[in-house]
Amino acid sequence: MFSQPQITEALITQAVFIAVMAMMAFIYAGYPALMFAISLMFRRPVRRDDITPRVSVIIAAYNEERDIAAKLKNTLALDYPRERMEIIVASDCSTDRTDEIVRSFGAQGVILYRQPERFGKTIAQNRAVEVSSGEILVFSDATTMYEPDAIRKIVRSFADPEVGCVAGQLIYMDASSSAVGKGCRSYWGYEKFLKRCESRIGTLIGTSCLRNRS
């Protein structure tokens, strides 16, 4: 026979378990379903136009000597007016040849901002923002390659004065087709679905983004 305190404790344990499971179900299934429904009912259209604001591309880098040259070549080749695009590499105290390689692109207008101490990616990006001059800030990793018309297409949304941030279409590449790669692609597909729904009602929790400076 169980005593009353034991029965009460068992009921509380079951209630907590059910509550936790319900919360997990809402996070992974309920929230997406809710956002999808809200996005259908309260969709907010975005006005787009072919504008060419001054853009600062800020590339975060730490010991990226293997990839930084390809990234800079990719950025310089973008289909966007070169006089309207500033390229800044925010080096977080790289200890390899990253800074040397970036300096070799100086004649093409690439700017190196080197952190005086290693404070991490976010602070390096924020410090690079302080020396940038663009109306639109584009944040990128050294290993992310852009389609030629990526910036031209994505800045169109800033023709709407109520738009403060725009996310690009990030495609996860995994040449080995590993289980990890497939899992990452599946998760990113889930994330993109959420971002599309959130975007339709004018709100985003997080993005791979271009940001209006103001």
MOURVEN-V933124 format. One record per pair of residues at least 4 apart in sequence whose ideal C-beta (glycine too) atoms are under 7 Angstrom apart, sorted by the first residue. I is the first residue (numbers start at 1). J is the second residue. Records with the same first field share a line. If there is no record, write none. Layout:
I: J / J
This chain:
2: 6 / 7
4: 8
5: 9
6: 10
7: 11
8: 12
9: 13
10: 14
11: 15
12: 16
13: 17
14: 18
15: 19
16: 20
17: 21
18: 22
19: 23
20: 24
21: 25
22: 26
23: 27
24: 28
25: 29 / 30
26: 30 / 31
27: 31
29: 33
30: 34
31: 35
32: 36 / 193 / 194
33: 37
34: 38
35: 39 / 194 / 197 / 198
36: 40 / 197
37: 41
38: 42 / 201
39: 43 / 197 / 200 / 201
42: 201
43: 200 / 201
44: 200 / 201 / 202
46: 157 / 160 / 163
47: 159 / 160
48: 156 / 157 / 159
49: 156 / 159
50: 156
51: 155 / 156 / 158 / 159
52: 81 / 84
53: 135 / 136 / 155 / 158
54: 84 / 133 / 134 / 135
55: 80 / 84 / 85 / 86 / 134 / 136 / 138 / 151 / 155
56: 86 / 88 / 132 / 133 / 134 / 137 / 138
57: 75 / 85 / 86 / 87 / 88 / 138 / 140
58: 88 / 90 / 125 / 128 / 129 / 132 / 137 / 138 / 139
59: 71 / 89 / 90 / 140 / 142
60: 90 / 121 / 124 / 125 / 141
61: 68 / 89 / 90 / 91 / 94 / 98 / 142
62: 92 / 94
63: 94 / 95 / 96 / 98
64: 68 / 98 / 142
65: 96 / 97 / 98 / 101
67: 71 / 142 / 143
68: 72 / 98 / 101 / 102 / 142
69: 73 / 101
70: 74
71: 75 / 142
72: 76 / 105 / 110
73: 77
74: 145 / 146
75: 87
76: 108
77: 148
78: 146 / 148 / 150 / 151
79: 148 / 149 / 152
80: 84 / 85 / 151 / 152
81: 85
86: 132 / 133 / 134
87: 109 / 110 / 111
88: 111 / 113 / 128 / 131 / 132
89: 102 / 110 / 112 / 113
90: 113 / 124 / 125 / 127 / 128
91: 98 / 99 / 102 / 112 / 113 / 114 / 115
92: 115 / 118 / 119 / 120 / 121 / 124
93: 114 / 115 / 117 / 118
94: 98 / 99
97: 101
98: 102
99: 103 / 112 / 114
100: 104
102: 110 / 112
103: 112
105: 110
106: 110
113: 127 / 128 / 131
115: 119 / 124 / 127
119: 123 / 124
120: 124
121: 125
122: 126
123: 127
124: 128
125: 129 / 139
128: 132
129: 137
132: 137
134: 213
135: 213
136: 155 / 158 / 210 / 212 / 213
137: 210 / 211 / 213
138: 151 / 210
139: 209
140: 144
146: 150 / 151
149: 153
150: 154 / 168
151: 155
154: 166 / 168 / 210
155: 210
157: 163 / 166
158: 163 / 166 / 212
164: 211 / 212
165: 204 / 207 / 209 / 211 / 212
166: 209 / 210
167: 195 / 204 / 207 / 208 / 209
168: 208
170: 188 / 208
172: 184 / 185 / 188
174: 178 / 181 / 184
176: 181
177: 181 / 182
179: 183
180: 184
181: 185
182: 186
183: 187
184: 188
185: 189
186: 190
187: 191
188: 192
189: 193
190: 194
191: 195
192: 196
193: 197
194: 198
195: 199 / 204 / 207
196: 200
198: 203 / 204 / 205
199: 204
